Amino acid sequence: MQKTYYDPADLKKFGKITEWNEELGNKFFDYYAKVFEEGKLSAREKSLIALAVAHTEQCPYCIDAYTQDGLQRGITKEEMMEALHVGAAIKGGATLVHGVQMMNKVNKLEM
């Protein structure tokens, strides 16, 4: 069996980040839990957002976690893929809009 850089078993160790700095680790997990509570957005909607962001950030642990979470919340594979495309479009647009900075710099240097 080939090993990968990202070991899926490591996701289960996420809670251990508190071991080397309990105060900050606990504050993060308190914040994380609060963010995912039902609010103006449903837990289902938040899971779908998290899945799209997981892809734009290219975090395999988050992709695994929020794919499973989404399925448990009744999110369909078609909804997941549509959310992924929304994330990809925003990421692509953000990359391209930064081209304006390059164009401004080239125009300034060519003067």
C-alpha positions in Angstrom: 0.0 0.0 0.0 1.3 3.4 -1.0 1.6 6.0 1.8 0.5 9.5 1.1 1.7 12.8 2.6 -1.7 13.3 4.1 -2.6 10.4 6.3 -6.5 10.3 6.7 -5.9 8.9 10.2 -4.4 12.2 11.1 -7.8 13.9 11.0 -8.7 12.1 14.1 -5.7 13.7 15.8 -6.9 17.2 15.2 -8.1 17.7 18.8 -4.5 17.0 20.0 -3.4 20.5 18.8 -4.4 21.7 22.3 -1.6 19.6 23.8 1.2 22.1 23.1 -0.8 25.2 23.8 -4.0 24.3 25.7 -5.3 27.9 26.1 -5.1 28.8 22.4 -6.2 25.4 21.2 -9.3 25.5 23.4 -10.1 29.0 22.2 -9.9 27.9 18.6 -12.2 24.9 19.2 -14.6 27.1 21.1 -14.7 29.5 18.2 -14.9 26.7 15.7 -17.9 25.2 17.5 -19.6 28.6 17.8 -19.2 29.2 14.0 -20.9 26.0 13.1 -23.9 26.4 15.4 -27.3 27.1 13.8 -27.7 30.8 13.2 -28.9 32.8 10.3 -27.4 30.0 8.2 -28.4 26.4 8.8 -25.8 23.8 9.8 -26.4 22.3 6.3 -25.6 25.5 4.6 -22.5 26.0 6.7 -21.4 22.5 5.8 -21.7 23.2 2.1 -19.8 26.4 2.5 -17.1 24.6 4.4 -16.8 22.0 1.7 -16.4 24.6 -1.0 -13.7 26.5 1.0 -12.0 23.2 1.8 -11.5 22.7 -1.9 -10.3 26.3 -2.6 -7.8 25.9 0.3 -6.9 22.4 -0.9 -7.2 20.8 2.5 -7.7 17.0 2.1 -8.6 16.7 5.8 -11.4 19.3 5.5 -12.5 17.8 2.2 -12.9 14.4 3.8 -14.6 15.8 6.9 -17.1 18.1 5.1 -17.9 15.6 2.4 -18.9 13.1 5.1 -20.6 15.8 7.1 -22.5 17.0 4.1 -23.7 13.5 3.2 -25.0 13.1 6.8 -26.9 16.4 6.4 -28.6 15.3 3.2 -26.5 17.3 0.8 -26.5 15.6 -2.5 -23.4 15.0 -4.7 -24.9 17.4 -7.2 -25.1 20.2 -4.6 -21.6 19.4 -3.5 -20.3 19.7 -7.0 -22.2 22.9 -7.7 -20.7 24.4 -4.5 -17.2 23.3 -5.6 -17.7 25.1 -8.9 -18.8 28.2 -7.1 -15.6 28.0 -5.1 -13.5 27.4 -8.2 -15.1 30.4 -10.0 -14.3 32.7 -7.1 -10.8 31.4 -6.8 -10.2 31.8 -10.5 -11.7 35.2 -10.5 -9.6 36.3 -7.6 -6.5 35.1 -9.4 -7.4 36.9 -12.6 -8.5 40.2 -10.9 -5.0 40.4 -9.5 -3.8 40.6 -13.1 -4.9 44.3 -12.9 -2.0 44.9 -10.5 0.4 43.3 -13.0 -1.1 45.4 -15.8 -0.8 48.6 -13.7 2.8 47.8 -12.9 3.7 47.1 -16.5 2.0 50.3 -17.6 3.9 52.3 -15.0 7.3 50.7 -15.9 6.7 51.3 -19.6 6.1 55.0 -19.2 
